[in-house]
Amino acid sequence: MNRDIAGGRNDEALLAEARRVLGKFALVKPSISAGGVAAALQTASGRIYTGICLDLACGIGFCAEHSAVAEMLKARETEILRIVAIDADGVLAPCGRCRELIVQVDRRNLDCEVILPGGTSSTMADLLPRAWLEPLFARE
């Protein structure tokens, strides 16, 4: 699902959208679940896309950020301005796999603001220094 945020930056609105979809629930058994982590991202158009994680057996699940990125891509958008992931305890930093996904979707996402625990934020470039794709970007 996507929504628009009127105006500019609004961390509380982004967090509220993530909270709206957060909520762990069991699938085929309690250890196989979904919704324990939620993510919300805002694109350059101002739209917000959300996603939830899938904690499945054999490593075939995926992170909430992946789910939100897939929703964004369905709308044919690629540039992320801001992103946040949360669980029941608060804000989470994106894992390395999520950082790579976000940068590989659009190189401009190196400038994406990542909301971090403790009320801080950072750019994706700072969280993914010396990204292996940077030399490839320079050749294009």
N, C-alpha and C positions, 0 to 999 in steps of 0.2 A: 504494500500500500504506500502511496505517496501523498504528501501534503505540502502546501506552500507556507513559508514563513514570510509575512509581510515585512519589508524593511531589511535591515542588515543583520548583524550578528546577534544571536540570542541563545546563549548556552542553555538557559533554563528550558526554553522551548524544545531544543534538541534533546535534552535529558528527559523531558516529559514524554516525548514521542518514544524514546527507548523504554521508559518505564511502562508505557501503555501496552507494549507487547511482551514484557518480561513476565515470566511465571513458569517455573519448571513443572512438567507433567510427564508421567510415565508413558511409554509406548508399549512394547510387547512384554516388558517386565520392568521393575523399578530401576535397574541399573542401565537401562536403555531409555533415554529420555530426550526431551526437547524443551527449549525455552528457558534453560538455566542461565543463559547469557543472552542479552539483547543488544542490538546496535542500531544507531540512527546516524544517517549521514545527510549533509546538505550539499546540493550540487550548485554549480554556477548559476543555474536558472532560478535558484531559491527553493526548489522542491526538496522535500525530505523523504527519504526512503528508509524503511526499517527492515530488520531481519532478526531471526532467532537462531541459536545454535542447535545442532543435532548431535547428541552424544550417543553414538551407535557402537556396536561391536566391531572389532577388526579394523579400527581406524578409518572406517568409511564415512564417518560423520563429517560435519564441517562447522566452522565458526559462524557466529552471528554476523560478523562483518562480511563474510562471503555471501550470506543470504541477502543482506542489504545491497551489496554491489550487484548481485543478480537482478534484484528488483529495479535498480537504477538502469542497468543495461537493457532491460526489457522496454524501457522508455527511450532507449537510444541516447542516453546521456552517459558521459564518461568522466567529466571533470568534477572532482570532489573538493569542496571548500573546507568542510569541517566534518569530523567524525568522532563518535563516542561509542564505547561499549561499556555495559554495566552488568553486574550480577546482583544478587540480593544484598551483598555487602557494600556495593558502591561501584565507582568507576574503575575500569580495568585498562591497562595498556594493551594495544594490539600485539598479538604474537608475531613472530618473524614471517610466518606463512601469510598472514593477513597483510603485513607491510609490503611484502613482495607482490601480492595480488593487486593491491591498490596502485602501486607504481607501474605494474605491467599493463594495467587497463588504460592509463593515460599518463604520460611523462609529467604533465603539469601537476599531477598529484604529489610530486615531491614537495610542492608548496602547500599541500593540504595541512590544515591545522588539526592536530590530534589532541583532544581533550584527555588529560591524564589525571591520575589520582592526586588528591591533595589540592584541587583547585588550580592546577597548573596546566600548561599546554606546550606543545612543541610542533615544529614542522615535521612532516614525514622525512624530509631530507636529513634532519638531525637524528631521527630515530633509525634511519637506514643509511648510515654514512658509507660512502664509497660503493653505492649500489652497483652491482655487476652490470646492469644495463646502461649505466651512464656512458661508457665508451661507445656502445651501439647507438645511442641517441645522437652522439656527436657525428657519427658517420652518415646519418640520414640527411 
